[in-house]
Amino acid sequence: MSIPTWNSSLPQRFLTANYGQSLPDVTIKSNMDAGPAKVRRRFTAGIEPISGKMVMTAAQLTMLETFYNTTLLGGSLRFSWTKPPAHTAACEMRFTESPSWTAVEPEVYEVSLSLEILP
């Protein structure tokens, strides 16, 4: 089965405000009887959490709902997209939460997305 791709009719970039990304946590810490905790690398690759907002029209929001509910089986499947914030290389990601949105104007919505970039 091929991996679905982010719909090209949807916005391709997050809004700069409220965008967040962090590096993967690939370490494990062990407390010692005395002194500082011992830290070692646990994995060579990890999951990078990202979150942000996009502005979408009502038609784009409908496309997102179809993509999430039907194509990704309720967000359970991974998909391919370009890696934010530079969007220069393809990567695989998945939703960590259902998309949510608020109306900002008639037929215009601010959509919040929580995703994770997979290794």
N, C-alpha and C positions, 0 to 999 in steps of 0.2 A: 504494500500500500504506500503510495507516495505521500509526502508531507505537504499539507495545504500551504498556500502562500497568502500573506496579507493582501487583501483586496486592493488593487491599484486605484480604485475609485474612492477609497477612504483616505483621510489625511495621512501623509507620509512622515510627518514630524510632530513631536510634542511641542506644546507651548513652552517657551523658555521659563516663564514663571511657574512655579510648583513642580518642575521636573526634578527628579531625584534618582540617583544611581549609586550603588556602593560596590566595592570589590568583594569577591567571595571570601568567606571565612573558611580557610582550609587548615586551621590549626586545632590542636587539642591541648588542653591544659590539665595538668595533674598536680594537685596540692601535695606538698612535701611536709614532713613532720616539722622541719625547721627551714627557714629561708624562703626565697621566692618560689612560686610555682614553676614546675618544669613545663616548657612549651615545645611542642614538636609539630612538624608538618604531618597532617593526617591524609590529605588528598593532594594530587597534583593539579586538579582542576575542580572548580566549584561553581555554584549557582550565583549569578549576579542579579540581585533584586533591582528592579526599576519601577518607577511610578511617575505618572504625569497626567496631564490633561490635554485634550484636543477639542477644537470647536468643530461641530458637525451640523450639517443640515438635517432636516427630518428624513430625507431620502438616504443619506449616509448612515444615519442612526439605524434605520431599518436594515441596511446592508450589514452593519456591525452585528445586530441582533441575529440575523440569519447566519452569518459567519460563526458566531459564538455558539448558538443553539444547534444548528444543523451541521455545518461543516466540521466544527470542533467537538461535536457531541456534548454540548453543555460546558465547554471549556476543558474537557478531559484530554484532548489531544494537543500535541505540540504543533507549531506552525513556523514557517520560514519568513523572515523579514530582514531588513538591513539593520545593523546594530546601531542604536542611538549612542551618543548624540551626533556622531559624524555621518552616519548612514552610508559608509563607504564599503562595508563588507557584510555579506549575508551571514545570518546566524539563526539558530533555532531557539524558540522561546515558547512559553506557555503562560496562560493566565493563572494568577494566584488567588484572585477574587473575581467575582462577576463584575462586569462594567457597570458603572452607575453614572447618572447624568442629571443635570438641572437645566431648566429652560433659561436662556439669557435674553431671548427675543422670540417673537412668534416664529416657529419653524427653525430655530437655531438653538443648539444645545451645547453645553460644556460637559464633556464626557471624561470621567476619571478612569484610568486604567492602571492596574497593578499586574506587573508581569515579572517573569524571571528569565534571564538568558541562560540557556542550558549549555553545559560543556560539550 
